[in-house]
Amino acid sequence: MASVTITGVEKRFGAVQIIRGVDIDISDGEFVVLVGPSGCGKSTLLRMIAGLESISSGSISIGDRVINTVPPRDRDIAMVFQNYALYPHMSVYENIAFSQKLRNRPQGEIDRKVNEAADILNLRAFLARSPRQLSGGQRQRVAMGRALVRDAKLFLYDEPLSNLDAKLRVSMRTEIKALHQRLQTTSVYVTHDQIEAMTMADRIVVMNAGQVEQVGTPLELYDRPGNLFVADFIGSPSMNFIPGRIARENGAVLLVGQDGTRIAVPAETKASDGQAVVLGIRPEHLSLRDGTDGVAAVVEVVEPTGPNIQVFVQLAGTRVCSILAERHPFVPGQPIRLGASLTQMHLFDEKSGKRI
């Protein structure tokens, strides 16, 4: 196993800059997820670690070794791709064993490694089958088995679950996480799915437009997003945003919404009087209030999900989503009142997008 150090890495295709000065430190044995919208540069960065793309400037090290000019085959990595990349004319055994045969390993050693990988991934009963006789999840496990037998220092995953259906994605991400916990191999995983990132990562790197927006544990990013982009990207449904201006009155601090609605915000905020800000509240942190407590809202759409109910309302001139555990018989047009604890609110500067 080995650490990975990415320092000042940039990538250009002609005049177009894709990666813009990325710095990331990945510890030995850590599972790090690169997440962001399509086109943010996460897959390009992974391919540079793998040696499949050249580095325009900066450096990447695995352990103490700078690998900028090292060929992919000599980087001691294993990669799992989105499309499995299995040989259709070979059996499962032959697919898993292929890299070992290329290296002229003894047959006894190849058998041992293939069987060990098959036992870890529950593939022993399928070793004689061809890829076309397997389900999507089984094919992905074969691709993982091929990576396992290499005993690599670093595992790279390039959106490996994108081609699977929703139920299979859930089970496969559990398998990948359990596999990492067992092997403790340093892993870098790329996905656009923030649910995958939240459930699998030791740390998440949120990328946008070729830059790193924030790095942290899943709960650090969820509880204290550093800016509006991270707050919006992490969480499903995403955080609610209510724009307005700060008003300080008699020791209290209020957000005055675009329609004049006044919402109490934490008094210790550093936002100045009159500053344009955005108030962020996660849907599950909104609750029903009685009487004159909370803020007036009007129900627009009701979506029962089983364990809870999602209620979309108009509040302070903005559409807001609330997730409620109680099964109230809401109807569109119904007036209700919603509120949130001051400790569950987030304030961002409207101009810079940064957390206040």
Buried (B, 14 or more C-beta within 10 A) or exposed (E): BBBBBBBEBBBEEEEEBBBBBBEBBBEBBBBBBBBBEEEBBBBBBBBBBBBBBEBBEBEBBBBEEEBBEBEEEEBBBBBBBBEBEBEEEBBBBBBBBBBBEEEEBEEEEBBEBBBEBBEBBEBEEBBEBBBEEBEBBBBBBBBBBBBBBBEBBBBBBBBBBBBBEEEBBBEBBEBBBEBBEEBEBBBBBBBBBBBBBBBBBBBBBBBBBBBBBBBBEBEBBBEEBBBBBBBBBBBEBBBBBBBBBBBBEEEEBBBBBEEEBBBBBBEEBEBEEEBEBBBBBBBBBBBBBEEEEBBBBEBBEBEEEEEBBBBBBBBBEBEBBBBBEEEEEBEEEBEBBBBBEEEBBBBBBBEEBEBB
